[in-house]
């Protein structure tokens, strides 16, 4: 798999939450093949840890 680079373009998250998001995203992208599966896993993890309702969009061309 090609090495991934994390780019945070904009966030209103506290630093600790942002670090959690980055680590969770890297982990999910290593084990899952499809963007929609990564997004579903991250949404569930954030809903469970920080309360509802989170939205997650994953894609290689999103936000360009």
N, CA, C, O and CB atoms as a CASP TS submission, in Angstrom:
PFRMAT TS
TARGET T0000
AUTHOR 0000-0000-0000
METHOD Language model
MODEL 1
PARENT N/A
ATOM      1  N   UNK     1       0.833  -1.172   0.000  1.00  0.00           N
ATOM      2  CA  UNK     1       0.000   0.000   0.000  1.00  0.00           C
ATOM      3  C   UNK     1       0.883   1.243   0.000  1.00  0.00           C
ATOM      4  O   UNK     1       1.930   1.273   0.646  1.00  0.00           O
ATOM      5  CB  UNK     1      -0.950  -0.006   1.206  1.00  0.00           C
ATOM      6  N   UNK     2       0.462   2.239  -0.711  1.00  0.00           N
ATOM      7  CA  UNK     2       1.176   3.502  -0.801  1.00  0.00           C
ATOM      8  C   UNK     2       1.113   4.231   0.542  1.00  0.00           C
ATOM      9  O   UNK     2       0.087   4.190   1.220  1.00  0.00           O
ATOM     10  CB  UNK     2       0.588   4.383  -1.928  1.00  0.00           C
ATOM     11  N   UNK     3       2.193   4.888   0.925  1.00  0.00           N
ATOM     12  CA  UNK     3       2.224   5.649   2.178  1.00  0.00           C
ATOM     13  C   UNK     3       1.225   6.798   2.091  1.00  0.00           C
ATOM     14  O   UNK     3       1.116   7.465   1.062  1.00  0.00           O
ATOM     15  CB  UNK     3       3.660   6.188   2.473  1.00  0.00           C
ATOM     16  N   UNK     4       0.509   7.016   3.170  1.00  0.00           N
ATOM     17  CA  UNK     4      -0.490   8.075   3.221  1.00  0.00           C
ATOM     18  C   UNK     4       0.052   9.266   3.999  1.00  0.00           C
ATOM     19  O   UNK     4       0.802   9.108   4.962  1.00  0.00           O
ATOM     20  CB  UNK     4      -1.795   7.563   3.856  1.00  0.00           C
ATOM     21  N   UNK     5      -0.336  10.449   3.570  1.00  0.00           N
ATOM     22  CA  UNK     5       0.048  11.671   4.258  1.00  0.00           C
ATOM     23  C   UNK     5      -1.224  12.295   4.810  1.00  0.00           C
ATOM     24  O   UNK     5      -2.214  12.442   4.094  1.00  0.00           O
ATOM     25  CB  UNK     5       0.812  12.661   3.305  1.00  0.00           C
ATOM     26  N   UNK     6      -1.193  12.654   6.066  1.00  0.00           N
ATOM     27  CA  UNK     6      -2.353  13.269   6.703  1.00  0.00           C
ATOM     28  C   UNK     6      -2.252  14.781   6.544  1.00  0.00           C
ATOM     29  O   UNK     6      -1.243  15.390   6.900  1.00  0.00           O
ATOM     30  CB  UNK     6      -2.447  12.870   8.208  1.00  0.00           C
ATOM     31  N   UNK     7      -3.308  15.375   6.007  1.00  0.00           N
ATOM     32  CA  UNK     7      -3.380  16.824   5.861  1.00  0.00           C
ATOM     33  C   UNK     7      -4.671  17.284   6.529  1.00  0.00           C
ATOM     34  O   UNK     7      -5.762  16.898   6.109  1.00  0.00           O
ATOM     35  CB  UNK     7      -3.326  17.261   4.347  1.00  0.00           C
ATOM     36  N   UNK     8      -4.551  18.097   7.554  1.00  0.00           N
ATOM     37  CA  UNK     8      -5.718  18.672   8.219  1.00  0.00           C
ATOM     38  C   UNK     8      -5.881  20.080   7.667  1.00  0.00           C
ATOM     39  O   UNK     8      -5.045  20.950   7.910  1.00  0.00           O
ATOM     40  CB  UNK     8      -5.561  18.677   9.799  1.00  0.00           C
ATOM     41  N   UNK     9      -6.962  20.301   6.920  1.00  0.00           N
ATOM     42  CA  UNK     9      -7.167  21.600   6.284  1.00  0.00           C
ATOM     43  C   UNK     9      -7.862  22.583   7.210  1.00  0.00           C
ATOM     44  O   UNK     9      -7.557  23.775   7.197  1.00  0.00           O
ATOM     45  CB  UNK     9      -7.972  21.439   5.013  1.00  0.00           C
ATOM     46  N   UNK    10      -8.791  22.091   8.010  1.00  0.00           N
ATOM     47  CA  UNK    10      -9.528  22.960   8.913  1.00  0.00           C
ATOM     48  C   UNK    10     -10.186  22.103   9.981  1.00  0.00           C
ATOM     49  O   UNK    10     -10.709  21.027   9.691  1.00  0.00           O
ATOM     50  CB  UNK    10     -10.583  23.804   8.148  1.00  0.00           C
ATOM     51  N   UNK    11     -10.158  22.581  11.210  1.00  0.00           N
ATOM     52  CA  UNK    11     -10.824  21.855  12.285  1.00  0.00           C
ATOM     53  C   UNK    11     -11.165  22.796  13.429  1.00  0.00           C
ATOM     54  O   UNK    11     -10.471  23.782  13.678  1.00  0.00           O
ATOM     55  CB  UNK    11      -9.946  20.703  12.786  1.00  0.00           C
ATOM     56  N   UNK    12     -12.232  22.470  14.106  1.00  0.00           N
ATOM     57  CA  UNK    12     -12.598  23.176  15.324  1.00  0.00           C
ATOM     58  C   UNK    12     -12.391  22.282  16.534  1.00  0.00           C
ATOM     59  O   UNK    12     -12.813  22.612  17.643  1.00  0.00           O
ATOM     60  CB  UNK    12     -14.049  23.655  15.256  1.00  0.00           C
ATOM     61  N   UNK    13     -11.738  21.145  16.312  1.00  0.00           N
ATOM     62  CA  UNK    13     -11.521  20.155  17.376  1.00  0.00           C
ATOM     63  C   UNK    13     -10.394  20.586  18.305  1.00  0.00           C
ATOM     64  O   UNK    13      -9.441  21.235  17.876  1.00  0.00           O
ATOM     65  CB  UNK    13     -11.204  18.779  16.773  1.00  0.00           C
ATOM     66  N   UNK    14     -10.507  20.223  19.578  1.00  0.00           N
ATOM     67  CA  UNK    14      -9.354  20.381  20.472  1.00  0.00           C
ATOM     68  C   UNK    14      -8.210  19.491  19.982  1.00  0.00           C
ATOM     69  O   UNK    14      -8.448  18.498  19.296  1.00  0.00           O
ATOM     70  CB  UNK    14      -9.736  20.028  21.948  1.00  0.00           C
ATOM     71  N   UNK    15      -6.976  19.844  20.332  1.00  0.00           N
ATOM     72  CA  UNK    15      -5.806  19.105  19.846  1.00  0.00           C
ATOM     73  C   UNK    15      -5.853  17.620  20.168  1.00  0.00           C
ATOM     74  O   UNK    15      -5.496  16.801  19.321  1.00  0.00           O
ATOM     75  CB  UNK    15      -4.557  19.694  20.427  1.00  0.00           C
ATOM     76  N   UNK    16      -6.287  17.249  21.383  1.00  0.00           N
ATOM     77  CA  UNK    16      -6.319  15.828  21.749  1.00  0.00           C
ATOM     78  C   UNK    16      -7.328  15.056  20.901  1.00  0.00           C
ATOM     79  O   UNK    16      -7.080  13.905  20.541  1.00  0.00           O
ATOM     80  CB  UNK    16      -6.659  15.670  23.237  1.00  0.00           C
ATOM     81  N   UNK    17      -8.449  15.672  20.583  1.00  0.00           N
ATOM     82  CA  UNK    17      -9.453  15.029  19.739  1.00  0.00           C
ATOM     83  C   UNK    17      -8.937  14.914  18.299  1.00  0.00           C
ATOM     84  O   UNK    17      -9.178  13.909  17.630  1.00  0.00           O
ATOM     85  CB  UNK    17     -10.786  15.824  19.777  1.00  0.00           C
ATOM     86  N   UNK    18      -8.238  15.931  17.832  1.00  0.00           N
ATOM     87  CA  UNK    18      -7.665  15.896  16.491  1.00  0.00           C
ATOM     88  C   UNK    18      -6.624  14.786  16.383  1.00  0.00           C
ATOM     89  O   UNK    18      -6.596  14.069  15.383  1.00  0.00           O
ATOM     90  CB  UNK    18      -7.037  17.254  16.137  1.00  0.00           C
ATOM     91  N   UNK    19      -5.773  14.633  17.389  1.00  0.00           N
ATOM     92  CA  UNK    19      -4.780  13.552  17.390  1.00  0.00           C
ATOM     93  C   UNK    19      -5.458  12.187  17.368  1.00  0.00           C
ATOM     94  O   UNK    19      -5.015  11.278  16.666  1.00  0.00           O
ATOM     95  CB  UNK    19      -3.866  13.663  18.620  1.00  0.00           C
ATOM     96  N   UNK    20      -6.541  12.048  18.145  1.00  0.00           N
ATOM     97  CA  UNK    20      -7.302  10.801  18.152  1.00  0.00           C
ATOM     98  C   UNK    20      -7.872  10.526  16.762  1.00  0.00           C
ATOM     99  O   UNK    20      -7.834   9.390  16.288  1.00  0.00           O
ATOM    100  CB  UNK    20      -8.437  10.860  19.200  1.00  0.00           C
ATOM    101  N   UNK    21      -8.396  11.552  16.114  1.00  0.00           N
ATOM    102  CA  UNK    21      -8.958  11.392  14.772  1.00  0.00           C
ATOM    103  C   UNK    21      -7.892  10.942  13.777  1.00  0.00           C
ATOM    104  O   UNK    21      -8.140  10.051  12.965  1.00  0.00           O
ATOM    105  CB  UNK    21      -9.595  12.703  14.301  1.00  0.00           C
ATOM    106  N   UNK    22      -6.722  11.545  13.832  1.00  0.00           N
ATOM    107  CA  UNK    22      -5.641  11.194  12.904  1.00  0.00           C
ATOM    108  C   UNK    22      -5.194   9.758  13.121  1.00  0.00           C
ATOM    109  O   UNK    22      -5.066   8.995  12.163  1.00  0.00           O
ATOM    110  CB  UNK    22      -4.448  12.149  13.074  1.00  0.00           C
ATOM    111  N   UNK    23      -4.955   9.383  14.376  1.00  0.00           N
ATOM    112  CA  UNK    23      -4.509   8.013  14.674  1.00  0.00           C
ATOM    113  C   UNK    23      -5.565   6.990  14.268  1.00  0.00           C
ATOM    114  O   UNK    23      -5.239   5.943  13.709  1.00  0.00           O
ATOM    115  CB  UNK    23      -4.187   7.865  16.172  1.00  0.00           C
ATOM    116  N   UNK    24      -6.827   7.294  14.548  1.00  0.00           N
ATOM    117  CA  UNK    24      -7.913   6.376  14.191  1.00  0.00           C
ATOM    118  C   UNK    24      -8.043   6.236  12.682  1.00  0.00           C
ATOM    119  O   UNK    24      -8.290   5.142  12.176  1.00  0.00           O
ATOM    120  CB  UNK    24      -9.239   6.858  14.786  1.00  0.00           C
ATOM    121  N   UNK    25      -7.878   7.329  11.969  1.00  0.00           N
ATOM    122  CA  UNK    25      -7.981   7.305  10.510  1.00  0.00           C
ATOM    123  C   UNK    25      -6.851   6.482   9.896  1.00  0.00           C
ATOM    124  O   UNK    25      -7.089   5.676   8.997  1.00  0.00           O
ATOM    125  CB  UNK    25      -7.959   8.732   9.947  1.00  0.00           C
ATOM    126  N   UNK    26      -5.637   6.679  10.372  1.00  0.00           N
ATOM    127  CA  UNK    26      -4.502   5.908   9.855  1.00  0.00           C
ATOM    128  C   UNK    26      -4.720   4.421  10.095  1.00  0.00           C
ATOM    129  O   UNK    26      -4.492   3.600   9.206  1.00  0.00           O
ATOM    130  CB  UNK    26      -3.185   6.367  10.513  1.00  0.00           C
ATOM    131  N   UNK    27      -5.165   4.080  11.304  1.00  0.00           N
ATOM    132  CA  UNK    27      -5.424   2.676  11.639  1.00  0.00           C
ATOM    133  C   UNK    27      -6.508   2.089  10.735  1.00  0.00           C
ATOM    134  O   UNK    27      -6.346   0.993  10.198  1.00  0.00           O
ATOM    135  CB  UNK    27      -5.839   2.544  13.118  1.00  0.00           C
ATOM    136  N   UNK    28      -7.608   2.816  10.568  1.00  0.00           N
ATOM    137  CA  UNK    28      -8.723   2.330   9.749  1.00  0.00           C
ATOM    138  C   UNK    28      -8.308   2.150   8.292  1.00  0.00           C
ATOM    139  O   UNK    28      -8.714   1.185   7.644  1.00  0.00           O
ATOM    140  CB  UNK    28      -9.906   3.296   9.837  1.00  0.00           C
ATOM    141  N   UNK    29      -7.506   3.070   7.780  1.00  0.00           N
ATOM    142  CA  UNK    29      -7.091   2.980   6.379  1.00  0.00           C
ATOM    143  C   UNK    29      -6.126   1.826   6.137  1.00  0.00           C
ATOM    144  O   UNK    29      -6.002   1.350   5.009  1.00  0.00           O
ATOM    145  CB  UNK    29      -6.450   4.281   5.942  1.00  0.00           C
ATOM    146  N   UNK    30      -5.446   1.375   7.180  1.00  0.00           N
ATOM    147  CA  UNK    30      -4.550   0.223   7.043  1.00  0.00           C
ATOM    148  C   UNK    30      -5.319  -1.093   6.979  1.00  0.00           C
ATOM    149  O   UNK    30      -4.870  -2.042   6.336  1.00  0.00           O
ATOM    150  CB  UNK    30      -3.565   0.184   8.203  1.00  0.00           C
ATOM    151  N   UNK    31      -6.476  -1.156   7.640  1.00  0.00           N
ATOM    152  CA  UNK    31      -7.193  -2.433   7.726  1.00  0.00           C
ATOM    153  C   UNK    31      -8.399  -2.534   6.797  1.00  0.00           C
ATOM    154  O   UNK    31      -8.883  -3.636   6.538  1.00  0.00           O
ATOM    155  CB  UNK    31      -7.644  -2.655   9.131  1.00  0.00           C
ATOM    156  N   UNK    32      -8.894  -1.401   6.290  1.00  0.00           N
ATOM    157  CA  UNK    32     -10.089  -1.413   5.441  1.00  0.00           C
ATOM    158  C   UNK    32      -9.743  -0.956   4.029  1.00  0.00           C
ATOM    159  O   UNK    32      -8.842  -0.143   3.826  1.00  0.00           O
ATOM    160  CB  UNK    32     -11.190  -0.513   6.038  1.00  0.00           C
ATOM    161  N   UNK    33     -10.472  -1.492   3.063  1.00  0.00           N
ATOM    162  CA  UNK    33     -10.151  -1.222   1.652  1.00  0.00           C
ATOM    163  C   UNK    33     -10.973  -0.101   1.031  1.00  0.00           C
ATOM    164  O   UNK    33     -10.513   0.553   0.095  1.00  0.00           O
ATOM    165  CB  UNK    33     -10.348  -2.468   0.847  1.00  0.00           C
ATOM    166  N   UNK    34     -12.167   0.130   1.530  1.00  0.00           N
ATOM    167  CA  UNK    34     -13.077   1.073   0.885  1.00  0.00           C
ATOM    168  C   UNK    34     -13.297   2.309   1.758  1.00  0.00           C
ATOM    169  O   UNK    34     -13.429   2.213   2.978  1.00  0.00           O
ATOM    170  CB  UNK    34     -14.419   0.395   0.583  1.00  0.00           C
ATOM    171  N   UNK    35     -13.333   3.471   1.101  1.00  0.00           N
ATOM    172  CA  UNK    35     -13.516   4.735   1.814  1.00  0.00           C
ATOM    173  C   UNK    35     -14.776   4.737   2.675  1.00  0.00           C
ATOM    174  O   UNK    35     -14.761   5.244   3.797  1.00  0.00           O
ATOM    175  CB  UNK    35     -13.572   5.883   0.825  1.00  0.00           C
ATOM    176  N   UNK    36     -15.875   4.169   2.150  1.00  0.00           N
ATOM    177  CA  UNK    36     -17.129   4.182   2.915  1.00  0.00           C
ATOM    178  C   UNK    36     -17.009   3.352   4.191  1.00  0.00           C
ATOM    179  O   UNK    36     -17.639   3.678   5.197  1.00  0.00           O
ATOM    180  CB  UNK    36     -18.287   3.652   2.053  1.00  0.00           C
ATOM    181  N   UNK    37     -16.207   2.280   4.166  1.00  0.00           N
ATOM    182  CA  UNK    37     -15.995   1.467   5.363  1.00  0.00           C
ATOM    183  C   UNK    37     -15.150   2.214   6.391  1.00  0.00           C
ATOM    184  O   UNK    37     -15.401   2.128   7.593  1.00  0.00           O
ATOM    185  CB  UNK    37     -15.325   0.139   4.994  1.00  0.00           C
ATOM    186  N   UNK    38     -14.150   2.946   5.912  1.00  0.00           N
ATOM    187  CA  UNK    38     -13.325   3.771   6.808  1.00  0.00           C
ATOM    188  C   UNK    38     -14.207   4.827   7.471  1.00  0.00           C
ATOM    189  O   UNK    38     -14.138   5.024   8.684  1.00  0.00           O
ATOM    190  CB  UNK    38     -12.148   4.447   6.027  1.00  0.00           C
ATOM    191  N   UNK    39     -15.028   5.498   6.683  1.00  0.00           N
ATOM    192  CA  UNK    39     -15.914   6.536   7.217  1.00  0.00           C
ATOM    193  C   UNK    39     -16.885   5.960   8.246  1.00  0.00           C
ATOM    194  O   UNK    39     -17.112   6.577   9.286  1.00  0.00           O
ATOM    195  CB  UNK    39     -16.693   7.207   6.079  1.00  0.00           C
ATOM    196  N   UNK    40     -17.455   4.798   7.975  1.00  0.00           N
ATOM    197  CA  UNK    40     -18.392   4.163   8.913  1.00  0.00           C
ATOM    198  C   UNK    40     -17.720   3.819  10.233  1.00  0.00           C
ATOM    199  O   UNK    40     -18.286   4.044  11.302  1.00  0.00           O
ATOM    200  CB  UNK    40     -18.987   2.899   8.296  1.00  0.00           C
ATOM    201  N   UNK    41     -16.505   3.270  10.155  1.00  0.00           N
ATOM    202  CA  UNK    41     -15.771   2.916  11.368  1.00  0.00           C
ATOM    203  C   UNK    41     -15.434   4.157  12.192  1.00  0.00           C
ATOM    204  O   UNK    41     -15.602   4.159  13.412  1.00  0.00           O
ATOM    205  CB  UNK    41     -14.489   2.159  11.012  1.00  0.00           C
ATOM    206  N   UNK    42     -14.961   5.206  11.530  1.00  0.00           N
ATOM    207  CA  UNK    42     -14.611   6.435  12.245  1.00  0.00           C
ATOM    208  C   UNK    42     -15.838   7.088  12.867  1.00  0.00           C
ATOM    209  O   UNK    42     -15.779   7.564  14.001  1.00  0.00           O
ATOM    210  CB  UNK    42     -13.922   7.419  11.302  1.00  0.00           C
ATOM    211  N   UNK    43     -16.946   7.115  12.138  1.00  0.00           N
ATOM    212  CA  UNK    43     -18.191   7.682  12.675  1.00  0.00           C
ATOM    213  C   UNK    43     -18.628   6.928  13.922  1.00  0.00           C
ATOM    214  O   UNK    43     -18.988   7.546  14.924  1.00  0.00           O
ATOM    215  CB  UNK    43     -19.310   7.643  11.614  1.00  0.00           C
ATOM    216  N   UNK    44     -18.601   5.603  13.873  1.00  0.00           N
ATOM    217  CA  UNK    44     -19.000   4.797  15.030  1.00  0.00           C
ATOM    218  C   UNK    44     -18.072   5.048  16.213  1.00  0.00           C
ATOM    219  O   UNK    44     -18.529   5.218  17.344  1.00  0.00           O
ATOM    220  CB  UNK    44     -19.003   3.304  14.671  1.00  0.00           C
ATOM    221  N   UNK    45     -16.770   5.070  15.948  1.00  0.00           N
ATOM    222  CA  UNK    45     -15.805   5.284  17.026  1.00  0.00           C
ATOM    223  C   UNK    45     -16.010   6.647  17.693  1.00  0.00           C
ATOM    224  O   UNK    45     -15.975   6.749  18.919  1.00  0.00           O
ATOM    225  CB  UNK    45     -14.373   5.171  16.486  1.00  0.00           C
ATOM    226  N   UNK    46     -16.222   7.689  16.892  1.00  0.00           N
ATOM    227  CA  UNK    46     -16.423   9.019  17.463  1.00  0.00           C
ATOM    228  C   UNK    46     -17.770   9.134  18.171  1.00  0.00           C
ATOM    229  O   UNK    46     -17.862   9.780  19.215  1.00  0.00           O
ATOM    230  CB  UNK    46     -16.320  10.078  16.375  1.00  0.00           C
ATOM    231  N   UNK    47     -18.816   8.519  17.620  1.00  0.00           N
ATOM    232  CA  UNK    47     -20.106   8.514  18.310  1.00  0.00           C
ATOM    233  C   UNK    47     -19.985   7.835  19.668  1.00  0.00           C
ATOM    234  O   UNK    47     -20.532   8.320  20.659  1.00  0.00           O
ATOM    235  CB  UNK    47     -21.175   7.809  17.455  1.00  0.00           C
ATOM    236  N   UNK    48     -19.270   6.715  19.718  1.00  0.00           N
ATOM    237  CA  UNK    48     -19.112   5.970  20.971  1.00  0.00           C
ATOM    238  C   UNK    48     -18.273   6.741  21.988  1.00  0.00           C
ATOM    239  O   UNK    48     -18.594   6.750  23.176  1.00  0.00           O
ATOM    240  CB  UNK    48     -18.471   4.612  20.698  1.00  0.00           C
ATOM    241  N   UNK    49     -17.208   7.383  21.531  1.00  0.00           N
ATOM    242  CA  UNK    49     -16.277   8.047  22.454  1.00  0.00           C
ATOM    243  C   UNK    49     -16.730   9.445  22.861  1.00  0.00           C
ATOM    244  O   UNK    49     -16.591   9.826  24.023  1.00  0.00           O
ATOM    245  CB  UNK    49     -14.909   8.132  21.824  1.00  0.00           C
ATOM    246  N   UNK    50     -17.273  10.215  21.913  1.00  0.00           N
ATOM    247  CA  UNK    50     -17.566  11.627  22.166  1.00  0.00           C
ATOM    248  C   UNK    50     -19.057  11.963  22.151  1.00  0.00           C
ATOM    249  O   UNK    50     -19.429  13.123  22.325  1.00  0.00           O
ATOM    250  CB  UNK    50     -16.865  12.470  21.149  1.00  0.00           C
ATOM    251  N   UNK    51     -19.899  10.974  21.948  1.00  0.00           N
ATOM    252  CA  UNK    51     -21.336  11.224  21.884  1.00  0.00           C
ATOM    253  C   UNK    51     -21.771  11.507  20.453  1.00  0.00           C
ATOM    254  O   UNK    51     -20.954  11.798  19.580  1.00  0.00           O
ATOM    255  CB  UNK    51     -21.719  12.395  22.794  1.00  0.00           C
ATOM    256  N   UNK    52     -23.053  11.415  20.241  1.00  0.00           N
ATOM    257  CA  UNK    52     -23.594  11.578  18.896  1.00  0.00           C
ATOM    258  C   UNK    52     -23.733  13.047  18.571  1.00  0.00           C
ATOM    259  O   UNK    52     -23.769  13.822  19.527  1.00  0.00           O
ATOM    260  CB  UNK    52     -24.946  10.870  18.758  1.00  0.00           C
ATOM    261  N   UNK    53     -23.810  13.500  17.421  1.00  0.00           N
ATOM    262  CA  UNK    53     -23.901  12.885  16.120  1.00  0.00           C
ATOM    263  C   UNK    53     -22.748  13.400  15.271  1.00  0.00           C
ATOM    264  O   UNK    53     -22.662  14.593  14.979  1.00  0.00           O
ATOM    265  CB  UNK    53     -25.270  13.177  15.455  1.00  0.00           C
ATOM    266  N   UNK    54     -21.864  12.491  14.877  1.00  0.00           N
ATOM    267  CA  UNK    54     -20.703  12.824  14.055  1.00  0.00           C
ATOM    268  C   UNK    54     -20.985  12.461  12.608  1.00  0.00           C
ATOM    269  O   UNK    54     -21.738  11.531  12.319  1.00  0.00           O
ATOM    270  CB  UNK    54     -19.437  12.096  14.562  1.00  0.00           C
ATOM    271  N   UNK    55     -20.370  13.204  11.711  1.00  0.00           N
ATOM    272  CA  UNK    55     -20.420  12.918  10.281  1.00  0.00           C
ATOM    273  C   UNK    55     -18.988  12.722   9.819  1.00  0.00           C
ATOM    274  O   UNK    55     -18.086  13.420  10.281  1.00  0.00           O
ATOM    275  CB  UNK    55     -21.135  14.068   9.475  1.00  0.00           C
ATOM    276  N   UNK    56     -18.771  11.786   8.918  1.00  0.00           N
ATOM    277  CA  UNK    56     -17.425  11.508   8.436  1.00  0.00           C
ATOM    278  C   UNK    56     -17.467  11.265   6.935  1.00  0.00           C
ATOM    279  O   UNK    56     -18.247  10.447   6.446  1.00  0.00           O
ATOM    280  CB  UNK    56     -16.813  10.292   9.172  1.00  0.00           C
ATOM    281  N   UNK    57     -16.623  11.982   6.216  1.00  0.00           N
ATOM    282  CA  UNK    57     -16.506  11.818   4.771  1.00  0.00           C
ATOM    283  C   UNK    57     -15.058  11.467   4.480  1.00  0.00           C
ATOM    284  O   UNK    57     -14.141  12.163   4.917  1.00  0.00           O
ATOM    285  CB  UNK    57     -16.954  13.114   3.994  1.00  0.00           C
ATOM    286  N   UNK    58     -14.854  10.383   3.738  1.00  0.00           N
ATOM    287  CA  UNK    58     -13.508   9.927   3.398  1.00  0.00           C
ATOM    288  C   UNK    58     -13.414   9.785   1.886  1.00  0.00           C
ATOM    289  O   UNK    58     -14.291   9.192   1.257  1.00  0.00           O
ATOM    290  CB  UNK    58     -13.168   8.577   4.108  1.00  0.00           C
ATOM    291  N   UNK    59     -12.356  10.327   1.309  1.00  0.00           N
ATOM    292  CA  UNK    59     -12.143  10.181  -0.125  1.00  0.00           C
ATOM    293  C   UNK    59     -10.837  10.822  -0.544  1.00  0.00           C
ATOM    294  O   UNK    59     -10.388  11.793   0.065  1.00  0.00           O
ATOM    295  CB  UNK    59     -13.300  10.792  -0.903  1.00  0.00           C
ATOM    296  N   UNK    60     -10.235  10.283  -1.574  1.00  0.00           N
ATOM    297  CA  UNK    60      -8.932  10.791  -2.003  1.00  0.00           C
ATOM    298  C   UNK    60      -9.026  12.141  -2.711  1.00  0.00           C
ATOM    299  O   UNK    60      -8.034  12.868  -2.769  1.00  0.00           O
ATOM    300  CB  UNK    60      -8.270   9.788  -2.916  1.00  0.00           C
ATOM    301  N   UNK    61     -10.183  12.489  -3.245  1.00  0.00           N
ATOM    302  CA  UNK    61     -10.335  13.765  -3.946  1.00  0.00           C
ATOM    303  C   UNK    61     -11.234  14.746  -3.206  1.00  0.00           C
ATOM    304  O   UNK    61     -11.540  15.818  -3.727  1.00  0.00           O
ATOM    305  CB  UNK    61     -10.886  13.526  -5.327  1.00  0.00           C
ATOM    306  N   UNK    62     -11.655  14.397  -2.013  1.00  0.00           N
ATOM    307  CA  UNK    62     -12.568  15.262  -1.267  1.00  0.00           C
ATOM    308  C   UNK    62     -11.825  16.500  -0.765  1.00  0.00           C
ATOM    309  O   UNK    62     -10.737  16.391  -0.200  1.00  0.00           O
ATOM    310  CB  UNK    62     -13.203  14.494  -0.080  1.00  0.00           C
ATOM    311  N   UNK    63     -12.409  17.658  -0.973  1.00  0.00           N
ATOM    312  CA  UNK    63     -11.850  18.900  -0.453  1.00  0.00           C
ATOM    313  C   UNK    63     -10.720  19.495  -1.278  1.00  0.00           C
ATOM    314  O   UNK    63     -10.063  20.436  -0.834  1.00  0.00           O
ATOM    315  CB  UNK    63     -11.366  18.672   0.912  1.00  0.00           C
ATOM    316  N   UNK    64     -10.488  18.972  -2.448  1.00  0.00           N
ATOM    317  CA  UNK    64      -9.413  19.530  -3.300  1.00  0.00           C
ATOM    318  C   UNK    64      -9.887  20.694  -4.099  1.00  0.00           C
ATOM    319  O   UNK    64      -9.115  21.275  -4.861  1.00  0.00           O
ATOM    320  CB  UNK    64      -8.864  18.481  -4.234  1.00  0.00           C
TER
END
